[in-house]
């Protein structure tokens, strides 16, 4: 789990039992593939096989999390085989021209 620029540590907060706002993020081109993988996971009865399927499917799904301290959205991009890059989604600041 990532650490926000403001210093908020999502992993420590999660371990302490704090509820955090997060959403699954799937690339449009991977949507059908991810849904097939989810269906296979739900229908699998053997625990070891189900865990292997979850691990495989996790590489196609990222997450979108909101920092409870500063309100910034963090996008963890889906990526196969490597650590997923984290992108901070900060709100645009609008200035009025006079």
C-alpha positions as CSV (number, residue, x, y, z in Angstrom):
1,X,0.0,0.0,0.0
2,X,1.3,3.5,-0.8
3,X,2.2,6.4,1.3
4,X,0.7,9.8,0.4
5,X,2.8,12.9,-0.2
6,X,1.3,14.4,3.0
7,X,2.8,11.4,4.9
8,X,-0.3,9.3,5.5
9,X,0.6,5.6,5.5
10,X,-2.2,3.5,4.1
11,X,-0.7,0.2,5.2
12,X,-0.3,1.3,8.9
13,X,-3.8,2.7,8.9
14,X,-5.2,-0.5,7.5
15,X,-3.3,-2.6,10.0
16,X,-4.8,-0.5,12.8
17,X,-8.3,-1.4,11.5
18,X,-9.1,2.0,9.9
19,X,-11.6,1.9,7.1
20,X,-10.3,3.6,4.0
21,X,-12.1,4.7,0.8
22,X,-10.9,2.7,-2.2
23,X,-12.1,1.4,-5.6
24,X,-10.9,-1.2,-8.1
25,X,-9.4,0.2,-11.2
26,X,-9.5,-1.8,-14.5
27,X,-8.3,-0.7,-17.9
28,X,-11.1,-0.6,-20.4
29,X,-9.3,-3.0,-22.8
30,X,-8.9,-5.5,-19.9
31,X,-12.5,-5.4,-18.6
32,X,-13.8,-8.6,-20.3
33,X,-10.6,-10.6,-19.3
34,X,-10.9,-9.4,-15.7
35,X,-14.6,-10.3,-15.5
36,X,-13.8,-13.8,-16.8
37,X,-11.1,-14.2,-14.2
38,X,-13.5,-13.0,-11.4
39,X,-16.0,-15.6,-12.6
40,X,-13.4,-18.4,-12.5
41,X,-12.4,-17.3,-8.9
42,X,-16.0,-17.4,-7.7
43,X,-16.7,-20.8,-9.2
44,X,-13.5,-22.5,-8.0
45,X,-14.0,-24.7,-5.0
46,X,-10.4,-25.7,-4.2
47,X,-8.8,-23.1,-1.9
48,X,-5.2,-23.4,-3.3
49,X,-6.4,-23.0,-6.9
50,X,-8.6,-20.1,-5.9
51,X,-5.7,-18.3,-4.3
52,X,-3.6,-18.8,-7.4
53,X,-6.4,-17.4,-9.6
54,X,-6.7,-14.4,-7.3
55,X,-2.9,-13.7,-7.6
56,X,-3.2,-13.9,-11.4
57,X,-6.2,-11.6,-11.5
58,X,-4.6,-9.1,-9.2
59,X,-2.1,-8.1,-11.8
60,X,-4.8,-6.8,-14.1
61,X,-6.6,-4.7,-11.4
62,X,-5.3,-1.4,-9.8
63,X,-6.9,0.7,-7.2
64,X,-8.0,4.2,-6.6
65,X,-7.7,5.4,-3.0
66,X,-8.5,8.7,-1.3
67,X,-6.2,10.1,1.4
68,X,-8.3,10.8,4.5
69,X,-5.8,13.4,5.6
70,X,-5.4,15.7,2.6
71,X,-8.1,14.5,0.2
72,X,-5.8,13.6,-2.7
73,X,-6.7,10.6,-4.9
74,X,-4.0,8.0,-5.4
75,X,-4.1,5.8,-8.5
76,X,-2.2,2.5,-8.3
77,X,-2.0,1.4,-11.9
78,X,-2.5,-2.2,-12.9
79,X,0.7,-3.8,-14.1
80,X,1.9,-7.3,-14.8
81,X,5.0,-8.6,-13.1
82,X,6.4,-5.5,-11.5
83,X,5.5,-3.1,-8.7
84,X,2.6,-0.8,-9.7
85,X,3.4,2.9,-10.2
86,X,1.5,5.3,-8.0
87,X,0.0,8.5,-9.5
88,X,-1.2,11.3,-7.3
89,X,-4.4,12.9,-8.7
90,X,-4.5,16.4,-7.3
91,X,-7.4,18.8,-8.0
92,X,-6.6,21.5,-10.5
93,X,-6.2,25.0,-9.0
94,X,-8.1,27.6,-10.9
95,X,-7.0,31.2,-11.0
96,X,-9.1,34.0,-12.1
97,X,-7.6,36.4,-14.7
98,X,-8.3,40.0,-14.0
